[in-house]
Amino acid sequence: MTLTSSPVNLGDSENQENSQILGADALMDSLRLHGVSTIFGYPGGAILPIYDSVYKAEKQGWLKHILVRHEQGAAHAADGYARSTGSVGVCFGTSGPGATNLVTGIATAQMDSVPIVVITGQVPRPAIGTDAFQETDIFGITLPIVKHSWVVRDPSEIASVVAQAFFIAASGRPGPVLIDIPKDVGQELFNYQPVQPGSLIPPGFQLPKEPDSLSIAKALKLIEDSQRPLVYAGGGVISAGAHNSLSELAKRHHLPVTTTLMGKGAFDERDSLSVGMLGMHGTAYANFAVTECDLLIAIGARFDDRVTGKLDTFAPRAKIIHFEVDPAEVNKNRTADVALIGDLGISLKQLLELSLRKKVQPNTSQWLGLIDKWKKQYPLVVPPAEGMIYPQEVLLAVRDIVPEAYITTDVGQHQMWAAQYLRNGPRQWISSAGLGTMGFGVPAAVGVQTALPNEKVVCIAGDASILMNIQELGTISQYKLNTKIIIINNHWQGMVRQWQQSFYEERYSATNMLNGEPDFVGLANAFGIKGILIKNRNEFVDQLKEALLEPGPILIDVNVRRDENCYPMVPPGKSNAQMVGLPAHPELAINPNRKCPSCGFTSSSKNKFCPECGSSI
């Protein structure tokens, strides 16, 4: 078959109906129909026909392709694009190692319910199954970490597959999907028939059901009767765009609100009702509140282990209301007294409408007073302004200098300090939570800054994490992205070192990063990016402010105290009330040898909470 070499007008799909075009051109036009204007990717042999169509699309002006330096960076950039905008992110990779390099990014998106469409090249159809050069069964490899996937064996399937892919990625609980396209499918001429977005519901796919009105009434009754309620908001609130409804519900019923790492930004952390993040490195007052509450209102959260600690001690005396779009998450880790399965935005709106028809008389004043007392007694620590720079000080300075910035993070101590001290609006916190992917921050910032070129974007990185994908400095340099990267540099794999200190008798195996660590400023300069080294306490705030407010990409290497630990911390297998690293407050001490009324455990500890089950004693 003779292939057309003349450019196809991808901007007029109606005129293309029933016309002979290449499979690769049909793919690009289908993406255009679904609102795609940015793609992150890296070319290679099997995907070259598609990149030839990318060339045409860029010439026509409707597409911007961002060339990353590693396919993992493409997946994370598409992820950051999606988290910051609410739109579906798109990335490309070729067959074999190009496809397998995308796997970590796909798993990251799956764990955090982020909608991305991943398109990979594949060896030609006759070569599939022959162990051809750069052949990998990426369809099989990714089955456990995608919502759905396809191998396109006929170009006539392209338009419908793309329509299904975008529908599935963004509907219900969002997540990644994968389309694998053999090279010869992209090169084949066929009669293209466009498929409009939303016009094709995939076979067997079920949209979330409408919330049950009886369950909504039961939930409201529990809220009205509760004296110690607590809202536990997760990333589902942000995915559903339900943050305004959450705020109205909390203020109307005087409900304190705690958020997960994924839920940061779902509720204004400057509001007096906010108790910040809960869990392993959550605030003390959030963890005390969840231990003592009598009603836990879980909204778009999944009761994961980093939040609950020892599961049977998590909210041990609370009734549970669970708002959730994914039925598989309901009753998985905790049994719900009332489950509201469906779109969170619709469920919260209907709950509010029912509440507004009634006279509300909140009875949570004593509870809020107790939480305020905990806030005063167990605040997040602000270290003394002496000696080497503390990492917490850096985050507080960032909060003051660029309060409205979009924040991406890598994973580790710096991530937890950022979560504790920074305050973010909806979609302004972009961090790998479920998978905990080191190397996420820089490429995610590429995605956010590409999507939002006029916004401040700051990546908070660790000196170990940033090395995982530091090649993406080349991407930032090439596209002159106005991204600021702050390295909280303690010359360790900081969180691993903290665990080795706490639980492995200070046997620091393979965590010291000092030997072999690069000159980050010199490295940034080698990529054509300005680099700044900050060591001096007396000048660090001024240096940081100047760098953050200066236009253009800048890498800021801040050397901080090497041995600083991230507290509070809930040790693994313990209840949330058993935090370490809290300041002592004698006024909260109890008489020794008290017997726990819940589990019968006798303790000589002066802690207010039972060390066995977390209940008040």
Backbone hydrogen bonds, N-H to C=O, Kabsch-Sander energy under -0.5 kcal/mol:
donor,donor_aa,acceptor,acceptor_aa,energy
10,L,8,V,-1.6
12,D,9,N,-1.1
16,Q,12,D,-0.7
17,E,13,S,-0.7
17,E,14,E,-0.8
18,N,192,Y,-1.7
19,S,16,Q,-2.9
19,S,192,Y,-0.6
21,I,19,S,-0.7
21,I,190,F,-2.3
23,G,188,E,-1.3
24,A,186,G,-2.2
26,A,22,L,-2.2
27,L,23,G,-2.1
28,M,24,A,-2.1
29,D,25,D,-2.3
30,S,26,A,-2.3
31,L,27,L,-2.2
32,R,28,M,-2.3
33,L,29,D,-2.3
34,H,30,S,-1.1
35,G,32,R,-1.8
36,V,31,L,-2.2
39,I,64,K,-2.1
40,F,90,V,-2.0
41,G,66,I,-2.3
42,Y,92,F,-0.7
47,I,44,G,-0.7
48,L,45,G,-1.3
51,Y,47,I,-2.0
52,D,48,L,-2.0
53,S,49,P,-1.2
54,V,50,I,-1.9
55,Y,51,Y,-2.1
56,K,52,D,-1.4
57,A,53,S,-2.4
58,E,54,V,-2.6
59,K,55,Y,-2.1
60,Q,56,K,-2.0
61,G,57,A,-0.7
61,G,58,E,-0.7
62,W,57,A,-1.2
63,L,57,A,-0.9
64,K,37,S,-2.2
66,I,39,I,-3.2
66,I,64,K,-0.5
67,L,65,H,-0.7
68,V,41,G,-1.6
68,V,66,I,-0.9
73,G,70,H,-0.9
74,A,70,H,-1.2
75,A,71,E,-2.0
76,H,72,Q,-2.3
77,A,73,G,-2.3
78,A,74,A,-2.5
79,D,75,A,-2.0
80,G,76,H,-2.8
81,Y,77,A,-2.5
82,A,78,A,-2.2
83,R,79,D,-2.8
84,S,80,G,-2.1
85,T,81,Y,-1.3
86,G,82,A,-2.8
89,G,115,P,-2.1
91,C,117,V,-2.0
92,F,40,F,-2.2
93,G,119,I,-1.8
98,G,95,S,-1.7
100,T,96,G,-2.5
101,N,97,P,-2.2
102,L,99,A,-1.3
103,V,100,T,-1.3
106,I,102,L,-2.2
107,A,103,V,-2.7
108,T,104,T,-2.1
109,A,105,G,-2.1
110,Q,106,I,-2.4
111,M,107,A,-2.4
112,D,108,T,-1.5
113,S,110,Q,-1.0
114,V,109,A,-2.4
116,I,114,V,-0.8
117,V,89,G,-3.1
118,V,116,I,-0.6
118,V,177,V,-2.7
119,I,91,C,-2.6
119,I,117,V,-0.5
120,T,118,V,-0.5
120,T,179,I,-2.5
121,G,93,G,-1.9
122,Q,46,A,-0.5
122,Q,181,I,-1.8
127,A,124,P,-1.6
128,I,124,P,-0.8
128,I,125,R,-1.1
130,T,127,A,-2.1
132,A,127,A,-0.6
135,E,132,A,-2.0
136,T,134,Q,-0.5
138,I,136,T,-2.2
141,I,137,D,-2.5
142,T,138,I,-2.0
143,L,139,F,-0.5
143,L,140,G,-0.8
145,I,142,T,-1.9
146,V,143,L,-0.8
147,K,176,P,-3.2
148,H,176,P,-0.6
150,W,178,L,-2.0
152,V,150,W,-0.5
152,V,180,D,-2.6
153,R,151,V,-0.8
157,E,154,D,-2.4
158,I,155,P,-1.5
161,V,157,E,-2.6
162,V,158,I,-2.6
163,A,159,A,-2.0
164,Q,160,S,-2.4
165,A,161,V,-2.8
166,F,162,V,-2.3
167,F,163,A,-1.9
168,I,164,Q,-3.0
169,A,165,A,-2.6
170,A,166,F,-1.7
171,S,167,F,-1.4
175,G,169,A,-1.8
177,V,116,I,-2.2
178,L,148,H,-1.6
179,I,118,V,-2.9
180,D,150,W,-2.9
181,I,120,T,-2.8
181,I,179,I,-0.5
183,K,122,Q,-2.3
185,V,182,P,-1.0
186,G,182,P,-1.3
187,Q,183,K,-0.8
188,E,184,D,-0.6
188,E,185,V,-0.7
190,F,21,I,-1.9
192,Y,19,S,-2.1
192,Y,190,F,-0.9
199,S,196,Q,-1.9
205,F,202,P,-2.0
207,L,205,F,-0.5
216,I,212,D,-1.9
217,A,213,S,-2.1
218,K,214,L,-2.2
219,A,215,S,-2.5
220,L,216,I,-2.3
221,K,217,A,-2.0
222,L,218,K,-2.1
223,I,219,A,-2.2
224,E,220,L,-2.6
225,D,221,K,-1.9
226,S,222,L,-1.2
230,L,295,L,-1.9
231,V,256,P,-2.8
232,Y,297,I,-2.8
233,A,231,V,-0.6
233,A,258,T,-2.8
234,G,299,I,-2.7
236,G,300,G,-2.2
237,V,234,G,-1.6
238,I,234,G,-0.6
239,S,235,G,-2.4
240,A,236,G,-2.0
241,G,238,I,-1.2
242,A,237,V,-2.8
246,L,242,A,-2.3
247,S,243,H,-2.4
248,E,244,N,-2.3
249,L,245,S,-2.5
250,A,246,L,-2.7
251,K,247,S,-2.3
252,R,248,E,-2.3
253,H,249,L,-2.1
254,H,250,A,-0.7
255,L,250,A,-2.4
257,V,273,L,-2.6
258,T,231,V,-3.1
259,T,276,G,-1.8
260,T,233,A,-2.2
264,K,261,L,-0.8
265,G,267,F,-0.5
266,A,263,G,-2.8
271,D,268,D,-1.6
274,S,271,D,-1.7
275,V,257,V,-2.8
278,L,259,T,-1.6
280,M,306,R,-2.7
282,G,279,G,-1.7
283,T,277,M,-2.7
287,N,283,T,-2.0
288,F,284,A,-2.7
289,A,285,Y,-2.0
290,V,286,A,-2.2
291,T,287,N,-1.3
292,E,288,F,-1.8
293,C,289,A,-1.4
294,D,228,R,-2.1
295,L,228,R,-1.2
296,L,319,K,-3.1
297,I,230,L,-3.0
297,I,295,L,-0.6
298,A,296,L,-0.9
298,A,321,I,-2.8
299,I,232,Y,-2.5
299,I,297,I,-0.5
300,G,298,A,-0.5
300,G,323,F,-2.7
307,V,304,D,-1.4
308,T,304,D,-2.3
309,G,305,D,-2.1
310,K,574,K,-2.6
311,L,309,G,-0.5
313,T,310,K,-2.1
314,F,311,L,-1.7
315,A,313,T,-0.6
318,A,315,A,-1.5
319,K,294,D,-2.1
321,I,296,L,-2.6
322,H,338,V,-2.7
323,F,298,A,-3.4
323,F,321,I,-0.6
324,E,322,H,-0.6
324,E,340,L,-2.3
329,E,326,D,-1.9
330,V,326,D,-0.5
330,V,327,P,-0.9
331,N,334,R,-0.8
332,K,329,E,-1.2
333,N,329,E,-0.5
337,D,320,I,-1.9
338,V,320,I,-2.0
340,L,322,H,-2.9
341,I,339,A,-0.7
342,G,324,E,-2.0
342,G,340,L,-0.5
347,S,343,D,-2.6
348,L,344,L,-2.9
349,K,345,G,-1.8
350,Q,346,I,-2.5
351,L,347,S,-2.2
352,L,348,L,-2.5
353,E,349,K,-2.4
354,L,350,Q,-2.1
355,S,351,L,-2.2
356,L,352,L,-2.8
357,R,353,E,-0.7
357,R,354,L,-0.7
358,K,355,S,-1.9
360,V,358,K,-0.6
368,L,364,T,-2.8
369,G,365,S,-2.1
370,L,366,Q,-2.1
371,I,367,W,-2.3
372,D,368,L,-2.4
373,K,369,G,-1.9
374,W,370,L,-2.2
375,K,371,I,-2.4
376,K,372,D,-1.9
377,Q,373,K,-2.3
378,Y,374,W,-2.9
386,E,384,P,-2.3
393,E,390,Y,-0.5
394,V,390,Y,-1.1
395,L,391,P,-1.6
396,L,392,Q,-2.3
397,A,393,E,-2.2
398,V,394,V,-2.3
399,R,395,L,-2.4
400,D,396,L,-1.7
401,I,397,A,-2.6
402,V,398,V,-2.5
405,A,402,V,-1.8
406,Y,456,K,-3.1
407,I,428,Q,-3.2
408,T,458,V,-2.3
409,T,430,I,-1.5
410,D,460,I,-1.9
416,M,412,G,-1.7
417,W,413,Q,-2.8
418,A,414,H,-2.3
419,A,415,Q,-2.3
420,Q,416,M,-2.2
421,Y,417,W,-2.6
422,L,418,A,-2.4
428,Q,425,G,-2.0
430,I,407,I,-2.9
430,I,428,Q,-0.5
431,S,429,W,-0.5
433,A,431,S,-0.8
438,M,436,G,-0.8
440,F,437,T,-1.3
444,A,440,F,-2.1
445,A,441,G,-2.0
446,V,442,V,-1.7
447,G,443,P,-1.8
448,V,444,A,-2.4
449,Q,445,A,-2.9
450,T,446,V,-2.1
451,A,447,G,-1.9
452,L,448,V,-2.4
455,E,452,L,-1.8
457,V,482,N,-0.6
458,V,406,Y,-2.9
459,C,484,K,-3.1
460,I,408,T,-3.1
460,I,458,V,-0.6
461,A,459,C,-0.7
461,A,486,I,-3.2
463,D,488,I,-0.8
466,I,462,G,-2.4
467,L,464,A,-0.7
468,M,465,S,-2.0
469,N,466,I,-0.9
472,E,469,N,-1.9
473,L,470,I,-2.0
474,G,471,Q,-1.9
476,I,472,E,-2.2
477,S,473,L,-2.5
478,Q,474,G,-2.6
479,Y,475,T,-2.1
480,K,477,S,-0.9
481,L,476,I,-1.9
483,T,481,L,-2.1
484,K,457,V,-2.3
485,I,554,I,-2.6
486,I,459,C,-3.2
486,I,484,K,-0.5
487,I,485,I,-0.6
487,I,556,I,-2.9
488,I,461,A,-3.2
488,I,486,I,-0.7
489,N,487,I,-1.3
489,N,558,V,-2.5
490,N,488,I,-0.9
493,Q,511,T,-2.0
494,G,492,W,-1.4
497,R,493,Q,-2.7
498,Q,494,G,-2.2
499,W,495,M,-2.0
500,Q,496,V,-2.5
501,Q,497,R,-2.4
502,S,498,Q,-2.4
503,F,499,W,-3.2
504,Y,499,W,-0.6
504,Y,500,Q,-1.2
506,E,500,Q,-1.8
507,R,500,Q,-0.7
507,R,504,Y,-1.4
508,Y,506,E,-1.2
509,S,507,R,-1.7
510,A,508,Y,-0.6
513,M,491,H,-1.9
513,M,511,T,-0.6
514,L,491,H,-0.7
516,G,514,L,-0.5
517,E,514,L,-1.4
520,F,518,P,-1.2
523,L,519,D,-2.7
524,A,520,F,-2.6
525,N,521,V,-2.4
526,A,522,G,-1.9
527,F,523,L,-1.1
527,F,524,A,-0.7
528,G,525,N,-1.6
529,I,524,A,-2.8
530,K,553,P,-1.0
532,I,555,L,-2.4
534,I,557,D,-3.1
535,K,533,L,-0.5
537,R,535,K,-0.5
539,E,536,N,-1.1
540,F,536,N,-1.0
540,F,537,R,-0.6
541,V,537,R,-0.5
543,Q,539,E,-2.6
544,L,540,F,-2.7
545,K,541,V,-2.6
546,E,542,D,-2.4
547,A,543,Q,-2.1
548,L,544,L,-2.7
549,L,545,K,-1.8
550,E,546,E,-0.7
550,E,547,A,-0.5
554,I,483,T,-1.7
555,L,530,K,-2.6
556,I,485,I,-3.6
557,D,532,I,-3.2
557,D,555,L,-0.6
558,V,487,I,-2.3
558,V,556,I,-0.8
559,N,534,I,-2.5
559,N,557,D,-0.7
560,V,489,N,-2.4
560,V,558,V,-0.6
561,R,389,I,-2.2
564,E,561,R,-0.7
567,Y,565,N,-0.8
569,M,580,V,-1.7
570,V,280,M,-1.9
574,K,571,P,-1.8
578,Q,575,S,-1.9
579,M,577,A,-0.6
580,V,569,M,-3.0
588,L,585,H,-2.4
589,A,586,P,-2.0
593,N,603,S,-0.7
594,R,603,S,-1.3
596,C,601,F,-2.6
600,G,596,C,-1.7
603,S,594,R,-2.0
610,C,615,S,-3.5
614,G,610,C,-1.9
617,I,608,K,-2.4
